[in-house]
Every structure is written in structure tokens, then in C-alpha cells.
Amino acid sequence: MRVLDRHVLSSSHSQDASEAQVLLICPNARMSAELARALASELPASRLAIVDHYPNRTQAKDLAEKSEFCLLDVASEVTAAAGLLAWLGAVAPGMPVISLLHSNDPDLILRCLRGGADDFLIQPFTTDQVRAVLKKLARVRTGPSGPAEEGGKVICVMPGKGACGATTIACNLAFALRRQTGGKVLLADLDGLTGTVAFVLKLKSSYSFVDAVTHSGVLDQDVWRVLVTPSRGIDVLLSPESPVDCYSEPLDPAGLVCSSRQGYDFVVLDSGGAHGDWNLALARQADHLLLVTTNELPALHATQRALAHLERGGVSRTKPRTVLNRYLAKIGLPEDAVAQALGAKVFATLPSDYEGLQKALMDGQPVAPATPFGHAVGALARSIAGSPKAAAKGTTFSRLRGLF
């Protein structure tokens, strides 16, 4: 980038911005001057066009066509800035927009991100803050380099057939991991169509995994706290109230899974099923893939098809681990016949425990550890977590590393 040759485009007069590569729209003179100083040390080869008012649509389109990216003052007049942000997204969808804020307001930050902003800067503007945002923009353009950093374990709980109890297992497994290891645990409901974690745990939030997926690269710890809902010692990321078809929407969970892995010791993903690019991506990125079924013939037939689909999608046949739920020996196939039908050993068997599950569901809490189901889920959690010493080591490391 070339040296900043600053000039101002005001409402009373304007200069030619044909060579400008960085657009700063900021009615607040003090904020504009502060940011310009920070930018000068980081962009020694760029030209900066400063607009001291919110331009109309025609002006905004002309400026956007000549700009590499835009810095937009959202704090001075939120309504006008929101309209301009939406318009810039429509006329220049490839141009990154960075919101400028007076303070760390997570709700306003999320409004900006939902409105089309790619990142944000918060006063007081520092060289380090500006440098970090510019590096993010560069990574978005060039793509990530080097291997991903190791972090916590990601467990994807996936139903072989609907109504097999995968969500119930995912919720209780998350609490069991927290109870047994003391580590940081995230439960993420990533079923955009029929996610029911909010119903099971009696939770509510204005935000969902869609916000986290869309803006996974720019979420800091304060914003993340707004996105997740605390519940009995774990963080829960809910699915949206209005269904989102992840099968057809251009959503990629990779950024969310990677970031979550760095912030938590255990990440439990509740998937809607095995089919579709979204669920295949979850299966590929998980360290443990638990495929939930029952011993009834229709469920086993659907699970066979799910296994075949996962294998065609690039998931090794040995990766899915069968979890046999609501098992009653006198109903359906016995455990050894289930293993033979699926061509794989049953990893865990959870008993039918109607009374314990119904009580937990009515109270919106996990199943009691002393119940038959709670005891079996505890055993499943221990097999995933490994030795307590290893889990404690991971906990300390992740806390030092911090969220995102």
C-alpha cells in the first residue's frame, strides 16, 4: 500500500478521490483525526479519502467503486450509518467495511455485523488495534496459512434417523463433561431447521449460531458472551428461532468450529442429521463423531444409509461411533445384531429411562447422574474425555490461550 495522501470530501466542497484506496466516512472530526493518525503508521503506501458527512447513495456508490475498503463511523448517527452500511453492501459487496465505535457495546457491534460490517474498531484507536484488523482483512483475501492450532476436543452428535434422541444425548453429554473434568464446555445447537436445545433446556436468546458462523473471524470475547447463553456451568449456542436451511444456505461451519476449539476444552455439536454439505462439514471437523440410533429396524435402516452417505462424502467409515439409545433387549434387535447390521461395534449403549428423562425435560435441566441414563452418559463422557490428568492439562492450556 502507498503513502496516505489525506484529503477531505466535505459537504461544501469535494476533491478528486480517483486515487483513494481507503475511504473514511466520519462526521466526528476528533474521531477522524485520531483514526487517521493510527492509520498513517500502518498504511504508509495508501491514499486516504476522508468524508466528513454521511454521503447520499449516488456519492456512496462513486466512492465505493474507487476504494479498497471503508471505515464507517457508526456511533455518531446510528440510523444514518446503518442505512449507509446496507447500501454499501448492495452496491459494493466485495468491499470490506469496518465499523467505528465510541465504546465496546456488544449489541451495537452485533447489529453492525448483521448489517454487513466485516469488522470493527473501538475508541481509543491504537496502532495495535488497527494492525490487528488490517491483518484480518489480509487473511480473508489470501486465505489462512499454516496448520490450524490445536485446541479442545470437538464432539459431533448426529442422529442416524430423526427422533433417536441425539439432542438429549448432546445436552447431557455436555453437562457430564463439565461435571467430570471441570473444563470449559460449549454446547452448540447447529440444527438450523429443527433445533430443540433451547426447548430442552428452557433457554432463550436473540442470537444464534448463524451470527457466530457469519462473523466467526471478528468475534471478540465480549461479543461472544452476548451470543452464548450460560446454563449450569456451560455455554450454549442456540439455533435461530426462524428456521435456517443449512442444506441450501451458503454457510460454512469451519470458522466457528475452529474458533470454538481454541476457546473451550470440549465442544459438543448437536447436528440435525448426516445429509447435506453442512452436516458433512461438521462430521469431517469433529474429533469424535457419535452416530445415534435405536435398535428398531427403521432406525437401523436409516443409519445404514447415513453411514454410506458419510463415507461418500469423505468421512472414513471407521470415524462414526455408534451410540445405541433407548435400548431395551426385549424390543428390537439385540446389541450384537445391531453391530452386525451396521458393520461396526457399538461404542456406547444408553438405556431406556423414560421417567428420568421426562423429569429432566419438565425441569429444563440435565438428567440426574444417579439415574440409569445419567450413569450411562457419564460413562460415555469418561470414554471421550480420557484420563482426568490429561483433561486438567487441556483446561489450563485453554484458559491461558483465551477465547478467540
C-alpha positions as CSV (number, residue, x, y, z in Angstrom):
1,M,0.0,0.0,0.0
2,R,1.1,3.5,-0.8
3,V,1.6,6.6,1.4
4,L,-1.6,8.2,2.9
5,D,-2.2,11.4,1.0
6,R,-5.1,12.7,3.1
7,H,-7.8,14.9,1.7
8,V,-11.3,15.7,2.9
9,L,-14.5,15.5,0.9
10,S,-16.9,17.8,2.7
11,S,-20.5,18.8,2.1
12,S,-19.4,22.2,0.9
13,H,-16.6,21.2,-1.4
14,S,-15.0,18.0,-2.7
15,Q,-11.8,16.9,-4.3
16,D,-11.0,14.2,-6.8
17,A,-10.8,10.8,-4.9
18,S,-9.9,8.8,-8.0
19,E,-6.7,7.6,-6.4
20,A,-8.1,7.0,-3.0
21,Q,-7.8,3.3,-1.8
22,V,-9.0,3.8,1.8
23,L,-12.4,5.5,2.4
24,L,-13.1,7.1,5.8
25,I,-16.6,8.2,6.4
26,C,-16.7,10.1,9.7
27,P,-18.7,13.2,10.7
28,N,-16.9,13.3,14.0
29,A,-13.7,15.4,13.4
30,R,-12.0,14.2,16.6
31,M,-12.6,10.5,15.8
32,S,-11.5,11.1,12.2
33,A,-8.2,12.7,13.2
34,E,-7.5,10.1,15.8
35,L,-8.0,7.2,13.4
36,A,-6.0,9.0,10.6
37,R,-3.0,9.1,12.9
38,A,-3.3,5.4,13.7
39,L,-3.7,4.6,10.0
40,A,-0.7,6.7,9.0
41,S,1.7,4.4,10.7
42,E,0.1,1.2,9.4
43,L,-0.7,2.1,5.8
44,P,2.4,4.1,4.6
45,A,1.6,3.4,0.9
46,S,-2.1,4.2,0.7
47,R,-4.2,7.2,0.0
48,L,-7.0,8.1,2.4
49,A,-10.2,9.9,1.4
50,I,-11.9,11.4,4.4
51,V,-15.7,12.2,4.1
52,D,-16.9,14.4,6.9
53,H,-20.6,13.6,6.4
54,Y,-22.8,10.6,5.5
55,P,-22.9,10.7,1.7
56,N,-26.1,10.1,-0.3
57,R,-26.5,6.9,-2.3
58,T,-25.0,8.3,-5.5
59,Q,-22.0,9.7,-3.8
60,A,-21.5,6.5,-1.8
61,K,-21.6,4.4,-4.9
62,D,-18.9,6.6,-6.6
63,L,-16.7,6.5,-3.6
64,A,-17.1,2.7,-3.1
65,E,-16.0,2.0,-6.6
66,K,-12.7,3.7,-6.0
67,S,-12.0,2.3,-2.6
68,E,-10.1,-0.7,-1.3
69,F,-12.1,-0.8,2.0
70,C,-14.2,1.6,4.0
71,L,-14.0,2.8,7.6
72,L,-17.5,3.9,8.7
73,D,-18.4,6.0,11.8
74,V,-21.4,4.2,13.2
75,A,-21.5,5.9,16.6
76,S,-22.2,9.5,15.5
77,E,-25.6,8.7,14.0
78,V,-26.6,5.0,14.2
79,T,-29.7,5.2,12.0
80,A,-28.0,7.0,9.1
81,A,-24.9,4.8,9.4
82,A,-27.0,1.6,9.3
83,G,-28.7,2.7,6.1
84,L,-25.4,3.6,4.5
85,L,-23.9,0.3,5.6
86,A,-26.7,-1.6,3.9
87,W,-26.4,0.5,0.8
88,L,-22.6,-0.1,0.6
89,G,-23.2,-3.8,0.9
90,A,-25.6,-3.7,-2.1
91,V,-23.5,-1.5,-4.5
92,A,-20.1,-2.8,-3.4
93,P,-20.5,-6.3,-2.0
94,G,-16.8,-7.1,-2.3
95,M,-15.6,-4.1,-0.4
96,P,-14.9,-4.7,3.3
97,V,-16.5,-2.2,5.7
98,I,-15.1,-1.6,9.2
99,S,-17.4,0.0,11.8
100,L,-16.1,2.7,14.1
101,L,-17.5,2.8,17.6
102,H,-17.2,5.0,20.7
103,S,-17.3,2.1,23.2
104,N,-17.3,-1.6,23.4
105,D,-21.1,-2.1,23.0
106,P,-21.7,-5.8,22.1
107,D,-25.3,-5.3,21.0
108,L,-24.3,-2.5,18.6
109,I,-21.3,-4.5,17.4
110,L,-23.6,-7.4,16.5
111,R,-26.1,-5.0,14.8
112,C,-23.3,-3.8,12.6
113,L,-22.1,-7.3,11.8
114,R,-25.6,-8.3,10.9
115,G,-26.0,-5.2,8.8
116,G,-22.9,-6.1,6.7
117,A,-19.8,-4.8,8.5
118,D,-16.8,-7.1,8.2
119,D,-15.0,-5.9,11.4
120,F,-15.0,-3.0,13.9
121,L,-12.6,-0.6,15.7
122,I,-13.3,0.9,19.1
123,Q,-12.0,4.2,20.5
124,P,-9.4,4.9,21.6
125,F,-7.9,3.8,18.3
126,T,-4.4,2.4,18.7
127,T,-1.8,1.2,16.2
128,D,-2.0,-2.3,17.6
129,Q,-5.8,-2.4,17.2
130,V,-5.6,-1.1,13.6
131,R,-2.8,-3.5,12.8
132,A,-4.9,-6.5,14.0
133,V,-7.9,-5.5,11.9
134,L,-5.8,-5.0,8.8
135,K,-4.2,-8.4,9.3
136,K,-7.7,-10.0,9.5
137,L,-8.6,-8.3,6.2
138,A,-5.4,-9.7,4.6
139,R,-6.2,-13.2,5.9
140,V,-9.7,-13.0,4.4
141,R,-8.3,-12.1,1.0
142,T,-5.4,-14.5,0.9
143,G,-6.8,-17.3,2.9
144,P,-5.4,-18.9,6.0
145,S,-1.8,-20.2,6.0
146,G,-0.2,-22.9,8.1
147,P,-1.8,-25.7,10.1
148,A,-4.7,-24.9,12.4
149,E,-3.8,-24.6,16.1
150,E,-4.7,-27.5,18.3
151,G,-7.3,-27.0,21.0
152,G,-10.2,-28.6,22.7
153,K,-12.0,-31.7,21.6
154,V,-14.9,-31.4,19.2
155,I,-17.7,-34.0,19.6
156,C,-20.4,-34.1,16.9
157,V,-23.6,-35.9,18.0
158,M,-25.5,-36.9,14.8
159,P,-28.8,-38.8,14.5
160,G,-28.9,-41.8,12.2
161,K,-32.6,-41.2,12.0
162,G,-34.8,-38.4,13.4
163,A,-36.3,-38.8,16.9
164,C,-33.5,-41.2,18.0
165,G,-32.6,-38.9,20.9
166,A,-29.4,-37.3,19.6
167,T,-30.3,-33.8,21.1
168,T,-31.0,-35.4,24.5
169,I,-27.6,-37.1,24.4
170,A,-25.8,-34.0,23.2
171,C,-27.2,-31.9,26.0
172,N,-26.5,-34.4,28.8
173,L,-23.1,-35.2,27.4
174,A,-22.1,-31.6,27.6
175,F,-23.1,-31.3,31.2
176,A,-21.4,-34.6,32.0
177,L,-18.1,-33.5,30.5
178,R,-18.3,-30.3,32.6
179,R,-19.1,-32.2,35.8
180,Q,-16.3,-34.8,35.3
181,T,-13.5,-32.6,34.0
182,G,-14.2,-29.1,35.3
183,G,-13.2,-27.8,31.8
184,K,-14.9,-25.2,29.7
185,V,-17.7,-26.7,27.6
186,L,-19.7,-25.3,24.7
187,L,-22.9,-26.9,23.6
188,A,-23.8,-25.7,20.1
189,D,-27.2,-26.5,18.5
190,L,-26.3,-26.5,14.8
191,D,-29.6,-27.8,13.5
192,G,-30.9,-24.8,11.7
193,L,-34.3,-26.4,10.8
194,T,-35.5,-28.2,13.9
195,G,-33.0,-27.4,16.6
196,T,-34.6,-28.1,20.0
197,V,-31.8,-27.4,22.6
198,A,-33.5,-24.1,23.6
199,F,-36.7,-26.1,24.3
200,V,-35.0,-28.9,26.2
201,L,-33.0,-26.5,28.4
202,K,-35.6,-23.8,28.7
203,L,-33.3,-21.2,27.2
204,K,-33.9,-18.1,25.0
205,S,-31.6,-15.8,23.1
206,S,-31.8,-13.1,20.4
207,Y,-28.7,-14.5,18.8
208,S,-27.9,-17.9,17.2
209,F,-25.2,-19.9,15.6
210,V,-25.9,-18.1,12.3
211,D,-24.4,-14.9,13.8
212,A,-21.4,-16.8,15.1
213,V,-20.9,-18.6,11.7
214,T,-21.3,-15.5,9.6
215,H,-18.8,-13.4,11.7
216,S,-16.6,-16.1,13.3
217,G,-13.5,-14.3,12.3
218,V,-14.2,-11.0,14.1
219,L,-15.9,-12.0,17.4
220,D,-14.0,-11.0,20.5
221,Q,-14.7,-12.3,23.9
222,D,-17.2,-9.6,24.9
223,V,-19.3,-10.2,21.8
224,W,-19.1,-13.9,22.2
225,R,-20.6,-13.6,25.7
226,V,-23.6,-12.0,24.1
227,L,-24.0,-14.8,21.6
228,V,-23.9,-17.7,24.0
229,T,-26.3,-18.4,26.9
230,P,-24.8,-19.7,30.2
231,S,-26.6,-22.7,31.6
232,R,-25.4,-24.5,34.8
233,G,-21.7,-24.0,34.1
234,I,-21.6,-24.4,30.4
235,D,-22.1,-22.1,27.4
236,V,-24.9,-22.8,25.0
237,L,-25.1,-21.5,21.4
238,L,-28.7,-21.8,20.2
239,S,-30.2,-22.4,16.8
240,P,-32.3,-19.5,15.3
241,E,-36.0,-19.2,16.2
242,S,-36.8,-18.8,12.5
243,P,-35.6,-22.0,10.7
244,V,-32.5,-21.6,8.5
245,D,-31.9,-24.3,5.8
246,C,-28.2,-25.1,6.3
247,Y,-28.5,-27.5,3.4
248,S,-29.1,-24.8,0.9
249,E,-27.8,-21.6,2.7
250,P,-24.1,-20.8,1.8
251,L,-22.9,-21.4,5.4
252,D,-19.6,-22.9,6.4
253,P,-19.1,-24.0,10.0
254,A,-15.3,-24.3,9.7
255,G,-14.6,-20.9,11.2
256,L,-17.0,-21.4,14.1
257,V,-15.7,-24.9,14.9
258,C,-12.0,-23.7,14.7
259,S,-12.6,-20.7,17.0
260,S,-14.7,-22.7,19.5
261,R,-11.9,-25.3,19.6
262,Q,-9.5,-22.6,20.8
263,G,-11.8,-21.2,23.5
264,Y,-13.1,-24.4,25.1
265,D,-11.9,-27.8,26.3
266,F,-14.9,-29.6,24.9
267,V,-17.2,-28.5,22.1
268,V,-20.4,-30.6,21.7
269,L,-22.1,-30.1,18.4
270,D,-25.8,-31.1,18.0
271,S,-26.3,-31.9,14.3
272,G,-29.6,-32.3,12.5
273,G,-28.6,-35.4,10.6
274,A,-26.0,-36.9,8.3
275,H,-27.1,-35.5,4.9
276,G,-26.1,-32.2,3.2
277,D,-22.8,-30.3,2.9
278,W,-23.3,-28.6,6.3
279,N,-23.6,-31.8,8.3
280,L,-20.8,-33.4,6.2
281,A,-18.5,-30.5,7.2
282,L,-19.4,-31.0,10.8
283,A,-18.6,-34.7,10.6
284,R,-15.2,-34.0,9.0
285,Q,-14.1,-31.4,11.5
286,A,-15.2,-33.4,14.6
287,D,-12.7,-35.3,16.7
288,H,-15.4,-37.7,17.8
289,L,-18.5,-38.4,15.6
290,L,-21.3,-40.1,17.6
291,L,-24.0,-41.6,15.3
292,V,-27.1,-42.1,17.4
293,T,-29.6,-44.9,16.6
294,T,-32.1,-47.2,18.3
295,N,-32.4,-50.9,17.9
296,E,-35.6,-50.7,15.9
297,L,-35.4,-51.8,12.2
298,P,-36.5,-48.5,10.6
299,A,-33.9,-46.6,12.6
300,L,-31.1,-49.1,11.7
301,H,-32.0,-49.0,8.0
302,A,-31.8,-45.1,8.1
303,T,-28.5,-45.3,10.0
304,Q,-27.1,-47.7,7.4
305,R,-27.9,-45.1,4.7
306,A,-26.4,-42.3,6.8
307,L,-23.1,-44.3,7.2
308,A,-23.0,-44.8,3.4
309,H,-23.7,-41.1,2.8
310,L,-20.9,-40.1,5.2
311,E,-18.5,-42.4,3.5
312,R,-19.3,-41.0,0.1
313,G,-18.8,-37.5,1.5
314,G,-15.2,-38.3,2.5
315,V,-15.8,-39.3,6.1
316,S,-13.9,-42.5,6.9
317,R,-16.1,-45.5,7.7
318,T,-14.2,-46.0,10.9
319,K,-14.8,-42.5,12.2
320,P,-18.6,-42.7,13.2
321,R,-19.1,-44.4,16.5
322,T,-22.5,-46.0,17.0
323,V,-24.4,-44.9,20.1
324,L,-27.4,-47.2,20.8
325,N,-30.0,-45.2,22.6
326,R,-33.2,-46.2,24.4
327,Y,-32.0,-49.8,24.4
328,L,-34.4,-52.5,25.6
329,A,-33.3,-56.1,25.0
330,K,-36.8,-57.4,24.6
331,I,-37.7,-54.8,21.9
332,G,-35.9,-54.7,18.6
333,L,-32.6,-56.3,17.7
334,P,-30.0,-57.3,20.4
335,E,-26.8,-55.3,20.6
336,D,-24.7,-57.9,18.8
337,A,-27.2,-58.0,15.9
338,V,-27.1,-54.1,15.7
339,A,-23.3,-54.2,15.4
340,Q,-23.5,-56.8,12.7
341,A,-26.2,-54.9,10.8
342,L,-24.1,-51.7,10.9
343,G,-20.8,-53.3,10.3
344,A,-19.3,-51.7,13.4
345,K,-19.0,-52.3,17.1
346,V,-21.5,-50.4,19.3
347,F,-19.5,-47.7,21.1
348,A,-22.0,-47.0,23.9
349,T,-25.4,-48.2,24.9
350,L,-27.8,-45.9,26.7
351,P,-30.8,-47.5,28.4
352,S,-34.5,-46.6,28.0
353,D,-35.2,-44.3,31.0
354,Y,-38.5,-42.6,30.4
355,E,-39.1,-41.5,34.0
356,G,-35.7,-39.9,34.5
357,L,-35.8,-38.2,31.1
358,Q,-39.3,-36.8,31.5
359,K,-38.5,-35.3,34.8
360,A,-35.4,-33.6,33.4
361,L,-37.3,-32.3,30.4
362,M,-40.0,-30.8,32.6
363,D,-37.4,-29.0,34.7
364,G,-35.3,-27.9,31.8
365,Q,-32.1,-29.5,33.3
366,P,-29.8,-32.4,32.6
367,V,-30.7,-35.9,33.7
368,A,-29.6,-36.7,37.3
369,P,-26.3,-38.6,37.3
370,A,-27.8,-41.3,39.6
371,T,-30.4,-42.3,37.1
372,P,-29.8,-45.2,34.7
373,F,-29.5,-42.8,31.7
374,G,-27.4,-40.3,33.6
375,H,-25.0,-43.1,34.7
376,A,-24.6,-44.3,31.1
377,V,-24.0,-40.8,29.8
378,G,-21.3,-40.3,32.5
379,A,-19.6,-43.4,31.2
380,L,-19.7,-42.1,27.7
381,A,-18.2,-38.7,28.8
382,R,-15.4,-40.5,30.6
383,S,-14.5,-42.5,27.5
384,I,-14.4,-39.3,25.4
385,A,-12.6,-37.1,28.0
386,G,-9.8,-39.6,28.7
387,S,-7.7,-39.5,31.8
388,P,-8.5,-36.7,34.4
389,K,-4.8,-35.7,34.3
390,A,-4.9,-35.1,30.5
391,A,-8.2,-33.2,30.8
392,A,-6.9,-30.9,33.5
393,K,-3.8,-30.1,31.4
394,G,-6.0,-29.2,28.5
395,T,-8.2,-27.0,30.7
396,T,-5.2,-24.9,32.0
397,F,-3.8,-24.5,28.5
398,S,-7.1,-23.4,27.0
399,R,-7.7,-20.8,29.8
400,L,-4.2,-19.3,29.1
401,R,-5.0,-19.2,25.4
402,G,-8.3,-17.4,25.9
403,L,-11.4,-17.2,23.8
404,F,-10.7,-16.5,20.1
